[in-house]
Amino acid sequence: MPAIHLVQTILYVEDQERSTAFYRGILGREPDLHVPGMTEFHLSAICRLGLMPNRGIAKILEGKTPHPDKGNGIPRCELYLKVADARAAYDHALACGAVPISTVQPRDWGDTAGYLADPDGHIIAFAQTLA
C-alpha cells in the first residue's frame, strides 16, 4: 500500500455557503480554501474536510451513480471527531444548528460520544476517550 500523506474527506452538500457557515461555526475556524465549487478546512497536518456542491460532483459522477441530490437528508457518512470535551463540542454544535441524533454518553468501544446531523444529513460525532 502506498504511504498516505493526506486524508481529505469531501462531503457533497446542497448549498456550499450554508454548509460553510455551519462548519465554520462548529469547527471554530475559517476555511483554508473557499472558492466556487470547494471549501476546505484543515483539521490537522494530514486531515482536511472539504465541502463540494452536489451539482459539481454530479458532473464527474454523471451516468455512473445516482445524482447526489437524491441522497440529501440520508446519512451517507460519519465524521468522527475526537475532542478534549465531547459534551462542550456537542452543545456548541447544537447552538450552531446541528440536529441532535444521540446524546453524549459512554459507548461500548471505549469512547464517550454524541451524534448530530449537519444541514445535509451527514452524521457528526464528537467523542473523547473514556478515562
N, C-alpha and C positions, 0 to 999 in steps of 0.2 A: 504494500500500500504506500502511495506517495505521502510525504510529510505534509501535514495540513498547517498552513501559515495563517489562515484567517477563516473564521466561521461567520458567514453572513446569512442571517435569516431574513427573508423578504416576505412580508405579508402583503397579499393582494387586498386592496381596500377600495371601497366605493367612492370615497371622497378624500383625496390626498390632504387637502387643507384641514378638514375636520380631524382626520387621524393624526396629522402632525401636531395639531393643538392638543389633542388628547395625550399623546405620548410625551410631548414637551412637558405637560403637566405632571404625569405620573412619574416620569424619569427625573424631573427637576433639572433639565438641561436643554440647551438649544441643539438643534440638529447640526451635524458637521457638514452636511450637504442638503440643500433644499432647492431643487430645480424642477421645472415641469417634468413629471414622469418619475421622479425618485426623490425620496427623503431618506437620509441615513443618520442614525445616532450611533456613535462609537460607545459601546458599553464597557469595553476593556481593550487591552492592547491587541487581542486577537478575535474580538467578537463585535459584530455590528448588527444593528436592527435596521432593516430597510422597509420602506412603505412605497408600494407601487400601485398606481391606479389599475383597476380591473381592465379598463379599456386598453392600457398599454401592454399588459401581458397577453391580452386576448389576441393581439396581432401576432405574437410569437406562437401561441398555442392553437391558433385557428385551424379547425378541421381535425385536430388531434385529441382534444379534450372538450368537455362541456365548457361553455363560456363561464368565466369566473363569477359573473353576476348571479348565476344560478346557485352559488354557494353562500351568498350573503346571509348572515344570521345562523348559518350552520357551523358548529365548531369544526374547524379544519386543521387546527394546530394548537399547540400549547406553548406559551413562553413560561418557562420555569425559572424564576429569578431568585437566586439566593441573596438575602439581605441580612443586615445586622438585627433588624427588628421587623419581623413579618407583620405583626399587628399594626404598627405605625404605617408601614408601606401599604397595607390593605386599606386602612382607614383613609389614607391620603388618596388612594386610587378611587375610592368611593366618592370622596369630595370632588374629584376631577370628572366624575360622571360614569365611572365603571359600573357595570351591573353585577350585583352580588350573586355568586353561584353557591359557594360553600364557605362558611366562616373559618377563621384561623383556628386550627385545632391540631393536636398531635396526630400524626399519620403513622401507620404501621411500618413504614420504611425508614423511620428514624428522624423525620423532619416534622416541624410544626409548619403548616402551610394553609393558606387561604386562597380560594379561587374566585376569579371575577371574569367578566367578559368585556371586551372593548366594543366600540360602536359597530364593528362589523361582525361581532360574534366570536372573534378569536379569544381563546381562553388564556388568561394570565394567572399564574400562581406566584405568590410571594411566599418564600419559605426561609426557614432558618433551621440549622441542625439542632436537634434536641440536646439539652445539656447532659 
